[in-house]
Structure formats: structure tokens, C-alpha cells
């Protein structure tokens, strides 16, 4: 076997792409650099030129996942419409990604919180929350939402939508569609922020 097809920087991208397929099919436990090498028809040593170990590959997967997810969230936030409709689009973008890629999403969040996570990963891992805080802030400043701790409110939105997505990915909604649940969740979240439910003391500053 030869790594000839992956010269000129193409092997790294091929490894990440194949690894993403593998974890969705067999979970993180089914991922190995040696197997990826066999899958791609390269020498067992070839992946080591790009990833020192499995954790380094997971870091790359997390970065790739966040870039893909954040692009969808950003596109949703920049779409035409009022603050509420954009908020709903952002929520749907996250939920759709989470349901379509549950294992990758778990890798993204767990790797982001790994003690050895890079600054780049920690930063890009916060971009989605930054978008959520921004739309909440805009709506508050426009008088559409009550004043409140934007960071905590964004966290509550994340927890609620993430929970819905995890249940949907696990087929645990007992027949309720994820679309209907997302609509109901965003309606309740928006109504709560309009009402201005007070945040508990000392709860701000927490991140997902």
C-alpha cells in the first residue's frame, strides 16, 4: 500500500473525513489510526505524520465539527427577519446538527472540556453561544425581551435545546417529532425571556 494518493496535504483531510464516518457508525471506541490507515490504503505509519495519537485526531474532529455547526448557526442568525424568527432559526440549526451528528456532537463538547484542549478549540467551541448571546442582547436592547443575564439566558437555551436533541437522537420522544418539540421549546424560552424570569444569584458565568 502507498500514501501516494494523499500527497500534498490531502491525507490529513481524508483521515478526518473517514474518522467522522467511523464514529457515527461504530462510536469513538471503534476509531483507531491503524484502521483508518487500512481504510485509506496507506501505511500504518502515515497517520502519525498528522496526528500523534487518537486524542489528537479527536481534537481535529471536534474543530471540524464546530466549524461546520457554527457555519449553520451563523447563517441562521444572519438571515432576514425579526429577532424571534432568527432565534428560532438558530435553535433549529443547532438541533438539526445535533440530531444528524449525535456522536460527533458528544466528541465536540467532551473534547472542548478536555484539560489539554487547545485555545483554538476552546474559542471556536464558544462561537455558537456568542451568537445566541448576541441575538438575546439585540432583542433586549430593542425592548422585545426583558433585561436579564444574557450569558445565563443563552445557557438555559442551550441546555433546553441540547436536551431535546439528545432525546430525539436516542429515539426517546415517544412519537413526538423533533420539529414540534423544537417549536414548543423555542416558544417557551422566548416567552420566559419576555416575562423576564429572574436568574438565581451567583449562577452567571457558567458555560456549556
Buried (B, 14 or more C-beta within 10 A) or exposed (E): EEBEEBEEEEBBEBBBEBBBEBBBEEEBEEBBBEBBBEBBBBEEEBBEBBBEEBEBBBBBBBBBBBEBBBEBBBEBBEEEEEBBEBBBBBBBBBBBBBBEBBBBBBBBBEBBEBEEBBEEBEEBBBBBBBBBBBBBBBBBEEEBBBEBBBBBBBBBBBEBBBEBBBBBBEEEBEEEEBEEBBBEBBEEBBEBBEEEEEBEEEEBEEEB
